[in-house]
Amino acid sequence: MLVDYDTRSDPTGTADDDLYDALGTLPPTKVVLSRSDGSRHRLFRANGVTYTSAPTRIAGLEVKHAGGYRVGVGSVHPETGLPYVYDALTADLPLAPCPDLAPILPRWKEAEDKPAVEEQVTVGARHHALTRIAGAQRRMGLSGEEMLPTLLEVNAARCVPPLAEKDVRDIAFGVAKRYAPGETAFASSTAPTATATVVRLDTVQPRAVAWLWPGHLPRAKIVSFIGDPDLGKSFLTLDFAARISVGGKWPDGTDAPLGDVVLLTAEDGLDDTVVPRLVAMGADRGRVHALTAIREKDRERSFSLASDIEQLDQAIAAINAGGGVVRLVVIDPISAYLGAGTDSHVDASVRGVLAPVAQLAERWDCTVNTVAHLNKAQQTKALYRAGGSIAFIAAPRAVFVIGPDPDAPESPRRFFAPLKFNIAQHPPTRSFAIATDPARVVWDDPGTSSLSAATILHGAAPEDASERPARAAAADFLRQELAAGPVPVDALLKSAGKLRISERTLDRAKADAGVRARHLGGFAGDGYWVWEIDDERGRR
C-alpha cells in the first residue's frame, strides 16, 4: 500500500510534518518520485491490514490500497515522458510495515469493516460511491478541478460499466458547489451530523391564538390572499397596513394594534402607486417600510425568500430596535420572491421556502401576508385554485379569496371571503369596493355576506341556459319560505335539499328573490346567519 503526496494540494510541502504530528512516528521505507510534478508515493507493507483507498484529513495526502492503483517505477508520465523513479535515499530500504493510519482517516474504517467503495461498483451504486469520495475530498478543501482526477481514476478502475466523463465531472463540481471547503458533506459522513429535536408535549404550555385582526388575521402565522388580477388584493394589503400604522379600526369596528409594516411589492411603483394610496388611506408612512432590494458589495439584486430570509429577519430586528414594532409583513406577490431555484409547482420546493417564513412570523409574533394569483381552472375545487403548488394553500393558516360579486361580476363590489381557516371558526365574508379620486378601499356597512369562497370563485362563470328553470324554481322557494320573516340559513339549506335544490342554485337565486343575508348572535363565528326578504327589493 502507499501514501500518495499530491503537490497540487500541498504546495507548501507541510504534509510530511502533519503526518509525523498525527502518527507520532513514521518508519523509513521506499519512496517513489514523479519527475513530472514532484508528487511522491511512500510505500508500506500492508502487514495483514487492509485500508480502503481514500483521501485523508491532511491536505495533499491520500491512502492507496484496496482496489486502488498507481503507476510504478519504470513507467513514464503520458504527457511529459518523464519516468517514475525511486528516491535515491530510500531505494535500498525494505518496505516498512504500515503504521496505524486511523488518526488520519477519522471517517473511514478499515476495509474489512466497511469499505468506502466496493471492489466493483455496479449500476445503481456508481453515483453514490463517487459522491462519497468527492464529499471526503471537499472536506479536505479540494476544489472541483482537484477532485476530478481521483474520481475519474476510481470510475475507470471500479465502476462497471464506468460512468461517462461528463457525469463524473458533474459529481466533482456539484459537490464543490454545494459544500464550502472543509464543510462536512453528507456523502462523506459515516455518522449522522444532525439530530432530531423531540419535545414532550406535557412540557408545552397551551395558549390561545393571538390575533392581528380578531377572528380574521392571526398573529405569528402566514395568511394568504388569492384572486384574479385587478380585484383589489394589493389594495387590501395597503388598507390593512394603513390601519395598523395609525392604530385605527378594522372594518368590523375592532381596534387595530399600532405598529409597523414591512412591504415587499414587486408589481406596484412606490412613488406613483403605493405612496399615493397610503396617503389617501390616511397612513402614517413613517411606520411603513419597503424592502426594495438586497445589496451585495457594490450591486443590488432582487430579494429572494429562498436565500435572503436572514436579511428580512435583520430588517425586522432593526425596525424593532429603533422603537418600532413590526406587526405585518406583506409579500406581494409571493411568486416574485420565490427565488430562481424554486419550482412553484413542486410541493416540496414551495414548502422548503415557506417553512422559514412561518418561523420568522412566529419568531417576531407578526402576521406575514402573502398575495397569490389564481390558476385558470375555473371548474376546479376552490382549494386548488391558487396558481402553482397546493402548498400555497396548505402552508398558510388562513387563506382569503378576493373576488367579484357572482351575481354582478361587472359591478365595483368585491368580496373578502375565507377559503381556509384552520385555527378558528370561519369569519364572515365581507364586501368592499375600490373608490377613486383618491383611490382607496371602502368597506360596506355592515358588509357581511353568507357567500362562500367557492361560490365567489365559481360564480363568475357564465350561467348555462339549462340552469335557468332551476334558478327560477329556487327563487320561488325562497319567496315562499321567507314570506313570514327571516329563516336561519342552515334550515333553508336543509329544506332546499329535500327538494333537490343545490346550495349553488339557491345562492344564485338570492338576487332574483330579493334576498339579503344577516348575521345574528355575536362576533364572527359565534353567531348564525339568516336570510330574509329585502323590503326594498323583494316585496314587489
N, C-alpha and C positions, 0 to 999 in steps of 0.2 A: 504494500500500500504506500501512498505518498501524501505529503502535504504540499500543495501547489501554491507558490508565491506569484501573485499577479501584480506586476509593477504598475499597471494602469490604475489599480485600486489602491496601491501603496506607493505613491510617487516619492514619499519622504524616506522610505526604507525602514520604517519603525516596526514592521510586522515581527521581525525576529525578537526584538526587545519585548513586545507584547506577548509573544508566545512563551518566552522564558518566564515572564512575570506570571502568566496564567498557570503554567505547568510546574514551575519551581525548578525543573531540571530538563535538559534536552541532551540525550546521548549522541555522541558523534556517529555519523552514518554517511552513506554516499549522497551526493547532491548532483543532480543533472542541471545543466545550464542551457538556456536557449540564447544563442548568439544574435538572434533577430531582435528580441525585445527585452532581454535581460531577465526574463522570468526564470524561476528556479523550482525544482521538484525535489524535496527532501524525502528520500526513500527509507522505509522501515519494513522490518519483517513482521507480518501480521501476528505471529505467535499465538494462533488459535482464536483471536478476537476478530470479529467481522464488523466493520462500520459501513454504513450507507454513505455513498458519495453525496456530499452536501457542503454548502458554504458554512463558515464558522462565524463566531462572534467577532473575530479580528478582521478588520478591513484588509483585503488582499490575500487572505488565506482560505483555501478550500481543501477539504479532505477528498481524496480519490481512492475508492476501494471497490466495494461490492457493486459490480455492474458497470463501473466507470472504466475509462481508459485514457492513456496519454501516450504520445509518441515517445519512443525510447532512443537511447544513444545509437548513433549511426544514421538516424533519419535526418532529413533536411526539411527546412521550412518551405512550404509550397510556393510562397511568394518571393522570399528573399534568396532561397537556395542555400542559406547558412545552416550548418549542422547543429544538432543537439549533442552536447559532449558532457563528460563527467567534469566536475570541478577538480582541478589538478590536486588540490589539497586533500580531497576526500576519495580520489579514485581507487586507492588501495585499501580503503576501510571496508570491513564487512558490514552487512546490513544490521543495524541495531534493532533490538526488539521494540515494538511500537509502545510508546508511553501511553498512559491513560489520557485519552483526549476528551473525556467528559467535560472538563472545565471550559473547553472552548466550543462545545456542542450542546448548549443548555436545552435546546428544544428538539434534539434528535437523539433517540435511544439507539443502542446497538442494533444492528440489522436483524439479528435473530429475534429481537424483542418486537420491533415494529419498524420495518424499513420505510424510508420516506418515499421511495419509488420501487416497485417490484422489478424483478429481473426483466420481465417483459410487460409492457403496458399496452393493453388491447383497447379496441374501440369501446367507447363509453367511459374510459378512465383517463384518457390521454390529456385532455384539457385540465382536469383536476390535478393530475400529477405534476404537470409543468407549472401550473399556477402555484402550487405549494412551494416549489423550488424558487419561483420568482418572488413569492412573498418573503421567503427567508433572505434572499439576496437584497430585497428592498430594505429589509430591517437593518442590513449591514450598511446601507447608504448608497447602494449601487443605482445607477441610472438605467433607463430602459436600454440604451445602447450598450451599456456594460453588461447587462443581464443576458442580452440576446445570444452571444456565442455559446454560453453554457447551456442555454435552453435548446439551441439548435443541435448541440452535441448530444444531449440526453435524448432528444427527439429522434435523431438518426440512429442512436445506439440501441434504444429500448422500445420505442413506440412502434407497434405493429398493427397496421402499417403506419409509417411516420406521417405526422400532420404536414400540411402544406406550409412552406416557409412563411407565407403571409399570416397564417393562423398563429404560428409561434411568435412572430413579430407583434401581432395584436395582443398576445398574452403579456409579453415583456413590457410594452409601452402602456397597456391598460393598467397593469399593476402599478407602474411608476406614476401614472396619472392619478390613480385612486388613493394611493397612500403617500404620505410625506416620507422623506428619507429618515430611516431609523424608527418609523412607526411600525408597530406590530400588526401585520396583516393577518386576516382570518386564515389565509391559506397556509401560513407557516406555523400556526399555533397548534400544539397537541393538547392544550388545556384551555378551558373557556376563559376569556378575558372579561366577560360581562356576567353579572349575577342578577338573579331575579329579586325584585323588591316585593315582599309579601306583607300585607297589612292584616292583622287580626281585627275583625270588624267590631269586637267589643271594645276596642280602643278608639273607635271613631265616634265623635260626638254628633248626634243628629242636629241638623239646623234647617230652618225654613228657607225656601227660595227667596232671595233678595231681588228687589225689582228696581229698574230704572223708571219704567212707566208701570205702575201697579196693574197686574193682571195682563200685561201686554208684552213689555220688553224686559226680560230678566237680566240682572247684572251677572257678571263673571261668566257669560255664555256667548256663543255665536248666534246671531239672529240674521236671517236672510230675507231679503225682499226679491221676489221674482215677478217678471211680467214682460210684456212686449215693449218695444221702444216707444217713446213719446206718450207714455201713460202716467208719468209723474213719479217714478221711483226715485230719481235723483232729487226732485223737488221735496219729497217726503223726508229724505235724509237731512236736507238743509233745514227743513221746517223743525225737525226734532233737534238739530244742532242749535238752532236759534233759541228754542225754548230752554235748553239746558244752559246756554251761555248767559242767560239773564235770570235763571231760576224761575221761569214763568209757569204757566199752567199747561197741562196736557189737554187734548181735545175733549176728554170727559170731565174736566174740571179739577182733577187731582193735581197735586204740586209736582213740578219737575225739579229735580235737585240742581242747585247751582254748580257748575263745573266747566271743564274744558273739553274740547272736541279735537280729535286729530282726523284730518281728511286726506284720503288718498283718492284723487279723482283723475281719471285718465281721459275722459271724454269732454269735459267742460273747461273752458278757459277761466282762470281765476279772476282776471280783470274785467272781462266783458260778460261773464255769466254768473260765476259763484258769488263774487262780492256784491254785485247789484241785487241778487236775490236775497242775500243775507241782510243787506241794508233795508230792503223792502219788508223783511220779516222782523225787523227790529232787533237783530242780533247784536251782542257785544262782540265785535270782531277781534278784540284783544284776547278773547278766550277760544278762538277758533284758529287752529294751526294746520297748515297744509304741508304735508311731506311730499316734496316735488321730485327728488332725485337722491341718489347715493353718490357721494363724492369719493373717488379713489385717486389719491395723489393729485394730479393736475387735470383730471377729467371727471365728468359726471355721467352717470348711466341711470337707467330706469330701475326703480325699486322692484325687488323680487321676493315674494313670500318664501320661495324655496331657499334663498341664500341670505336674506337680509332681515330675518325676524329679530336678530340681535340688535340691529340698528334701530328698528322700530321700538324695541324694548328700551333702548338707551334714550330715544326721543321722549318717550313717556316719562322715564325717570327724570330727565332734565326739566320737563314742564312741571312735574310734581315738586321737584326740589326748588323750583323758582316760585313756589307759592300757589301753583295751580293744582287742580285735581281732575285728572282725565277721567271722564265718565263714559265717553263714547268714542269709538274708532270706526270710521266709515271707509270701506274698501269698495270703490265704485268705478267699473265693475270688477268683480274678482277675477274674471278671465284675463284681464290685462296685467295682472300681477302674479300669475302662477309661476312664471319663470320658463325659460326656453326648454328645459329638460322635462317639464311636467306634461303628461298626456292627459288632457281634460276629460277624455272618455274612458280612462282606466281607473277603476275604483281605488286600487291600492296607491296609485300615483297621487290622486287627489287627496286621499286621506293622509298620506305622508306629508303633504303641505299644510293641511288644515289642523292636524294634531298640535303642532307648536303654536298655532294661532289660538286654539282653545286654551292651551296652557297659559299663554300671555293674558288672555281675558280673565282667567281665574287668578293669576298672579297679581294683577293690578285691580281686580274687582271692577272691571269696566265691561261694557257691552261692545262687542265687535259686530258691526252691522255690514254684512256683505250684500252686494247687489248682483243679480244674475238675470240673464235673458232666458226666454222660453225657446224650446225647440219648435219645429213646425208640425209636430204630430198632434193635431187638434183633437183627434178621437182617442188619444192615449189617456189612461187614467191620470188624474190630476197630479198625483205624487211623482209621476215620471215626466212631467212637462218641463222641468229645468233642463237647459242645454247642457250636454255632456254627461258625466257620470252621475249615478244616483247618490254618490257621496255628497254632492252639493245640497241635497235634501236631507240625507241621513245624518250628516255631521252636526249641523246647527240644531239647537234645542227648540227653536221656534222659527217657522217659515211662514211668511205672509205673501199672499198674491195681491198684486195691484192690477186691476183690470177694469174694463168698461162696464157700463150698465148693460146686462144681457138683453134687456127689453128695448134699449135705445142706445146702441153702441156708438152712434154719432153725436150723442149729447156730451156736454162737458163733464157730466157726473162720472166719478170714478169710485171704485170700492177698494177698501183695505181689509182683506179677509184672511183669517188664519187658515192655513193649509195643513200645517203640522204644529202641534203644541204638546210636547212631551212632558212638561213639568207642572202643568195645572190644567184646569178646565179651560176649554177654548173661550177666548174673549169674543164679544160680538163683532160681526162685520160692521165696519164704519164707512161712511161715504164722505167724499170731499170733491172739490173742484179746483182747477187752477185758474186763478184770477189774473187779469192782465192790467198793466199800467197802474201800479207796478206789478210785476209777476210775483205771485205768492200763492200759498195754499190756503184755501178757505174750507173749513170743515163744516158739514151740515149739522144743524142743531134740531133734534138730538143726534141725527146722523147714524143711528144704528139700524141694522137690517138683519133679517134671518137668511139672506142669501148665503149659500156656502161657496167656498173657493172653487169647488168643482163646477157649480152652476155658472159662476162668473167666467171661468175659463172656457167652458163648453158652449156657453150661451151666445158667444159671438159668432158661432157658426150659423149659417142661414138655415131657417126652418124649412123642412121638407113639406111640400104641399099635402102629403098624406097625413101629416100630423095635425092639420088644422081642425078636422072634426073632433079629434080627441081633446084638443085645447079648448074648443068651444064648449064641449060637454063638461070639462073641468071647471070652466068659468061659471057655468050654470050651477054646478055642485057647490062652488064657493058662495055664490049669492044666496043659495038656499040655507047652507049651514051657518052663515054669518048673519042672516037676517035678524036674528034675535039679539045679536051682540057679539063681543069678542069670544073667540074659542082658542084654547091652547093649541099650539102647532102640533104637538105630539098626538092629540086627539084627532085633529084634522087628518093627519097623515094616516092614522090607523083606519079612519072611516073611508078615506080615499082608496086605500089599499084593498079594502073589501070589494070596492067597485072596479078594481084593476086600473086605477088612475095612478100613474107613476109620480114620484116626487118631482121629477124634472118637468113633466107636463103641468103639474099643479103650480109649480113655480112660474112657468111661462104664462099661465092663465091669470096670475095675480093682477097684472096690469089691465087685462080685459075686464076683470070683475071689479076693478077699482079697490083693490085690497091693499092695505098697508100693514106693516109689522110693528109691534110694540113690545118692549122688554119690561117685564114687571118683576117686582120682588127682590131687588138688591143689585149689588155691583157685579158686573161681568157675568161669570158663570154661576153666581149664587141664585139668580132668579130664573124666570122662564119666559118664553116668547108666546105672544098671542097674535093672531091675525084678526083684523076687523075691517069692516067696510069704511072707506074714507068718505065721509059725508059729502065732500065737495066733488068726488069723482064717481062714487059707486051708486049713490041713490038717485038714479035718473031714469 
